[in-house]
Amino acid sequence: MALRVNYVARETATNFARNITLTLATILTVTITLILVGTALLVRQGVANTTLQWRGDVEFIVYMDPAASPDQIASVRSDLDTSPQVDTIDYLDHEAAYDEFLQLFREDTSITEAVVPTDLPTNFKVVPVDRTADVVEALTAQFRPKPGVYSVESASSTIRSLERISGTASAAILVAAIALAGAALALIINTIRLAMFSRRREIEVMKLVGATNWFIRVPFMVEGLIQGVIGSLIGVGAVWGLGQGLENYLANDDGVPLLSNFIVSDGDLVNTSIVLLVVGSCIGLIGSAVAVTRFLDV
């Protein structure tokens, strides 16, 4: 018995109409689940973008003057190499510094288009042996007055706290999202189960006239898939609004200067949206597949 699109659409619509309250509850649960997942992903990515230059346990950065001579750069490198308080250093020349600059300000083309690699200072990213505040401050004071050095910036406690809080908050949000995803699956299973129960006589008749397993199952599976997709689309819209709103709010907030550079790029939003659509569709499809396998005796 062949499946027709109009048959699947009609049967799916009938199932929706008969269980509208439970269907709306399912879609709402999927939406909230995906909003939480999307929020966790965007916060992690935004913080990662904001603290890009401090990755790898970098505690302070020695910025050289753009006009610093090769001898001055070599002298600073030698002092860093021979310092017993320095663990590792990473030197960024003009091109490497420009690549990092493009990543930090990729959303503001008015800035990136006005800057060329030679405008940016070369710099040394430094990981000290002892990362306590006193040692880092002593090292920054030691290198700040050296010839050819433009400035020395250290990673503040705000940066490290932001990274820790972001990781903890994201983990907590994802745990809550997993719990809600389980609830969404349970709701979808119960919705499909009720739909099958309310149509049990029709199902018996279809079986008697030779309907195949998949002919009976597909409309119910499509119903679960649609619930997941609708929840995904609403969740994606909410996450886009949240991402843009959070970035604009932090950009205008003078309380924490670091957060004014909080960046959630369009690429991050697109990637997150794809993840949410896939997750939502999988929740709907898996829940309906479990329901028709467990409760539909065909």
Secondary structure as a PSIPRED ss2 file (coil, helix, strand):
# PSIPRED VFORMAT (PSIPRED V4.0)

   1 M C   1.000  0.000  0.000
   2 A C   1.000  0.000  0.000
   3 L C   1.000  0.000  0.000
   4 R C   1.000  0.000  0.000
   5 V H   0.000  1.000  0.000
   6 N H   0.000  1.000  0.000
   7 Y H   0.000  1.000  0.000
   8 V H   0.000  1.000  0.000
   9 A H   0.000  1.000  0.000
  10 R H   0.000  1.000  0.000
  11 E H   0.000  1.000  0.000
  12 T H   0.000  1.000  0.000
  13 A H   0.000  1.000  0.000
  14 T H   0.000  1.000  0.000
  15 N H   0.000  1.000  0.000
  16 F H   0.000  1.000  0.000
  17 A H   0.000  1.000  0.000
  18 R H   0.000  1.000  0.000
  19 N C   1.000  0.000  0.000
  20 I H   0.000  1.000  0.000
  21 T H   0.000  1.000  0.000
  22 L H   0.000  1.000  0.000
  23 T H   0.000  1.000  0.000
  24 L H   0.000  1.000  0.000
  25 A H   0.000  1.000  0.000
  26 T H   0.000  1.000  0.000
  27 I H   0.000  1.000  0.000
  28 L H   0.000  1.000  0.000
  29 T H   0.000  1.000  0.000
  30 V H   0.000  1.000  0.000
  31 T H   0.000  1.000  0.000
  32 I H   0.000  1.000  0.000
  33 T H   0.000  1.000  0.000
  34 L H   0.000  1.000  0.000
  35 I H   0.000  1.000  0.000
  36 L H   0.000  1.000  0.000
  37 V H   0.000  1.000  0.000
  38 G H   0.000  1.000  0.000
  39 T H   0.000  1.000  0.000
  40 A H   0.000  1.000  0.000
  41 L H   0.000  1.000  0.000
  42 L H   0.000  1.000  0.000
  43 V H   0.000  1.000  0.000
  44 R H   0.000  1.000  0.000
  45 Q H   0.000  1.000  0.000
  46 G H   0.000  1.000  0.000
  47 V H   0.000  1.000  0.000
  48 A H   0.000  1.000  0.000
  49 N H   0.000  1.000  0.000
  50 T H   0.000  1.000  0.000
  51 T C   1.000  0.000  0.000
  52 L H   0.000  1.000  0.000
  53 Q H   0.000  1.000  0.000
  54 W H   0.000  1.000  0.000
  55 R C   1.000  0.000  0.000
  56 G C   1.000  0.000  0.000
  57 D C   1.000  0.000  0.000
  58 V C   1.000  0.000  0.000
  59 E C   1.000  0.000  0.000
  60 F E   0.000  0.000  1.000
  61 I E   0.000  0.000  1.000
  62 V E   0.000  0.000  1.000
  63 Y E   0.000  0.000  1.000
  64 M E   0.000  0.000  1.000
  65 D C   1.000  0.000  0.000
  66 P C   1.000  0.000  0.000
  67 A C   1.000  0.000  0.000
  68 A C   1.000  0.000  0.000
  69 S C   1.000  0.000  0.000
  70 P H   0.000  1.000  0.000
  71 D H   0.000  1.000  0.000
  72 Q H   0.000  1.000  0.000
  73 I H   0.000  1.000  0.000
  74 A H   0.000  1.000  0.000
  75 S H   0.000  1.000  0.000
  76 V H   0.000  1.000  0.000
  77 R H   0.000  1.000  0.000
  78 S H   0.000  1.000  0.000
  79 D H   0.000  1.000  0.000
  80 L H   0.000  1.000  0.000
  81 D H   0.000  1.000  0.000
  82 T H   0.000  1.000  0.000
  83 S C   1.000  0.000  0.000
  84 P C   1.000  0.000  0.000
  85 Q C   1.000  0.000  0.000
  86 V E   0.000  0.000  1.000
  87 D E   0.000  0.000  1.000
  88 T E   0.000  0.000  1.000
  89 I E   0.000  0.000  1.000
  90 D E   0.000  0.000  1.000
  91 Y E   0.000  0.000  1.000
  92 L E   0.000  0.000  1.000
  93 D C   1.000  0.000  0.000
  94 H H   0.000  1.000  0.000
  95 E H   0.000  1.000  0.000
  96 A H   0.000  1.000  0.000
  97 A H   0.000  1.000  0.000
  98 Y H   0.000  1.000  0.000
  99 D H   0.000  1.000  0.000
 100 E H   0.000  1.000  0.000
 101 F H   0.000  1.000  0.000
 102 L H   0.000  1.000  0.000
 103 Q H   0.000  1.000  0.000
 104 L H   0.000  1.000  0.000
 105 F C   1.000  0.000  0.000
 106 R C   1.000  0.000  0.000
 107 E C   1.000  0.000  0.000
 108 D C   1.000  0.000  0.000
 109 T H   0.000  1.000  0.000
 110 S H   0.000  1.000  0.000
 111 I H   0.000  1.000  0.000
 112 T H   0.000  1.000  0.000
 113 E C   1.000  0.000  0.000
 114 A C   1.000  0.000  0.000
 115 V C   1.000  0.000  0.000
 116 V C   1.000  0.000  0.000
 117 P H   0.000  1.000  0.000
 118 T H   0.000  1.000  0.000
 119 D H   0.000  1.000  0.000
 120 L C   1.000  0.000  0.000
 121 P C   1.000  0.000  0.000
 122 T C   1.000  0.000  0.000
 123 N E   0.000  0.000  1.000
 124 F E   0.000  0.000  1.000
 125 K E   0.000  0.000  1.000
 126 V E   0.000  0.000  1.000
 127 V E   0.000  0.000  1.000
 128 P E   0.000  0.000  1.000
 129 V C   1.000  0.000  0.000
 130 D C   1.000  0.000  0.000
 131 R C   1.000  0.000  0.000
 132 T C   1.000  0.000  0.000
 133 A H   0.000  1.000  0.000
 134 D H   0.000  1.000  0.000
 135 V H   0.000  1.000  0.000
 136 V H   0.000  1.000  0.000
 137 E H   0.000  1.000  0.000
 138 A H   0.000  1.000  0.000
 139 L H   0.000  1.000  0.000
 140 T H   0.000  1.000  0.000
 141 A H   0.000  1.000  0.000
 142 Q H   0.000  1.000  0.000
 143 F H   0.000  1.000  0.000
 144 R C   1.000  0.000  0.000
 145 P C   1.000  0.000  0.000
 146 K C   1.000  0.000  0.000
 147 P C   1.000  0.000  0.000
 148 G C   1.000  0.000  0.000
 149 V E   0.000  0.000  1.000
 150 Y E   0.000  0.000  1.000
 151 S E   0.000  0.000  1.000
 152 V E   0.000  0.000  1.000
 153 E E   0.000  0.000  1.000
 154 S E   0.000  0.000  1.000
 155 A C   1.000  0.000  0.000
 156 S C   1.000  0.000  0.000
 157 S H   0.000  1.000  0.000
 158 T H   0.000  1.000  0.000
 159 I H   0.000  1.000  0.000
 160 R H   0.000  1.000  0.000
 161 S H   0.000  1.000  0.000
 162 L H   0.000  1.000  0.000
 163 E H   0.000  1.000  0.000
 164 R H   0.000  1.000  0.000
 165 I H   0.000  1.000  0.000
 166 S H   0.000  1.000  0.000
 167 G H   0.000  1.000  0.000
 168 T H   0.000  1.000  0.000
 169 A H   0.000  1.000  0.000
 170 S H   0.000  1.000  0.000
 171 A H   0.000  1.000  0.000
 172 A H   0.000  1.000  0.000
 173 I H   0.000  1.000  0.000
 174 L H   0.000  1.000  0.000
 175 V H   0.000  1.000  0.000
 176 A H   0.000  1.000  0.000
 177 A H   0.000  1.000  0.000
 178 I H   0.000  1.000  0.000
 179 A H   0.000  1.000  0.000
 180 L H   0.000  1.000  0.000
 181 A H   0.000  1.000  0.000
 182 G H   0.000  1.000  0.000
 183 A H   0.000  1.000  0.000
 184 A H   0.000  1.000  0.000
 185 L H   0.000  1.000  0.000
 186 A H   0.000  1.000  0.000
 187 L H   0.000  1.000  0.000
 188 I H   0.000  1.000  0.000
 189 I H   0.000  1.000  0.000
 190 N H   0.000  1.000  0.000
 191 T H   0.000  1.000  0.000
 192 I H   0.000  1.000  0.000
 193 R H   0.000  1.000  0.000
 194 L H   0.000  1.000  0.000
 195 A H   0.000  1.000  0.000
 196 M H   0.000  1.000  0.000
 197 F H   0.000  1.000  0.000
 198 S H   0.000  1.000  0.000
 199 R C   1.000  0.000  0.000
 200 R H   0.000  1.000  0.000
 201 R H   0.000  1.000  0.000
 202 E H   0.000  1.000  0.000
 203 I H   0.000  1.000  0.000
 204 E H   0.000  1.000  0.000
 205 V H   0.000  1.000  0.000
 206 M H   0.000  1.000  0.000
 207 K H   0.000  1.000  0.000
 208 L H   0.000  1.000  0.000
 209 V C   1.000  0.000  0.000
 210 G C   1.000  0.000  0.000
 211 A C   1.000  0.000  0.000
 212 T C   1.000  0.000  0.000
 213 N H   0.000  1.000  0.000
 214 W H   0.000  1.000  0.000
 215 F H   0.000  1.000  0.000
 216 I H   0.000  1.000  0.000
 217 R H   0.000  1.000  0.000
 218 V H   0.000  1.000  0.000
 219 P H   0.000  1.000  0.000
 220 F H   0.000  1.000  0.000
 221 M H   0.000  1.000  0.000
 222 V H   0.000  1.000  0.000
 223 E H   0.000  1.000  0.000
 224 G H   0.000  1.000  0.000
 225 L H   0.000  1.000  0.000
 226 I H   0.000  1.000  0.000
 227 Q H   0.000  1.000  0.000
 228 G H   0.000  1.000  0.000
 229 V H   0.000  1.000  0.000
 230 I H   0.000  1.000  0.000
 231 G H   0.000  1.000  0.000
 232 S H   0.000  1.000  0.000
 233 L H   0.000  1.000  0.000
 234 I H   0.000  1.000  0.000
 235 G H   0.000  1.000  0.000
 236 V H   0.000  1.000  0.000
 237 G H   0.000  1.000  0.000
 238 A H   0.000  1.000  0.000
 239 V H   0.000  1.000  0.000
 240 W H   0.000  1.000  0.000
 241 G H   0.000  1.000  0.000
 242 L H   0.000  1.000  0.000
 243 G H   0.000  1.000  0.000
 244 Q H   0.000  1.000  0.000
 245 G H   0.000  1.000  0.000
 246 L H   0.000  1.000  0.000
 247 E H   0.000  1.000  0.000
 248 N H   0.000  1.000  0.000
 249 Y H   0.000  1.000  0.000
 250 L H   0.000  1.000  0.000
 251 A H   0.000  1.000  0.000
 252 N C   1.000  0.000  0.000
 253 D C   1.000  0.000  0.000
 254 D C   1.000  0.000  0.000
 255 G C   1.000  0.000  0.000
 256 V C   1.000  0.000  0.000
 257 P H   0.000  1.000  0.000
 258 L H   0.000  1.000  0.000
 259 L H   0.000  1.000  0.000
 260 S H   0.000  1.000  0.000
 261 N H   0.000  1.000  0.000
 262 F C   1.000  0.000  0.000
 263 I C   1.000  0.000  0.000
 264 V C   1.000  0.000  0.000
 265 S C   1.000  0.000  0.000
 266 D H   0.000  1.000  0.000
 267 G H   0.000  1.000  0.000
 268 D H   0.000  1.000  0.000
 269 L H   0.000  1.000  0.000
 270 V H   0.000  1.000  0.000
 271 N H   0.000  1.000  0.000
 272 T H   0.000  1.000  0.000
 273 S H   0.000  1.000  0.000
 274 I H   0.000  1.000  0.000
 275 V H   0.000  1.000  0.000
 276 L H   0.000  1.000  0.000
 277 L H   0.000  1.000  0.000
 278 V H   0.000  1.000  0.000
 279 V H   0.000  1.000  0.000
 280 G H   0.000  1.000  0.000
 281 S H   0.000  1.000  0.000
 282 C H   0.000  1.000  0.000
 283 I H   0.000  1.000  0.000
 284 G H   0.000  1.000  0.000
 285 L H   0.000  1.000  0.000
 286 I H   0.000  1.000  0.000
 287 G H   0.000  1.000  0.000
 288 S H   0.000  1.000  0.000
 289 A H   0.000  1.000  0.000
 290 V H   0.000  1.000  0.000
 291 A H   0.000  1.000  0.000
 292 V H   0.000  1.000  0.000
 293 T H   0.000  1.000  0.000
 294 R H   0.000  1.000  0.000
 295 F H   0.000  1.000  0.000
 296 L C   1.000  0.000  0.000
 297 D C   1.000  0.000  0.000
 298 V C   1.000  0.000  0.000
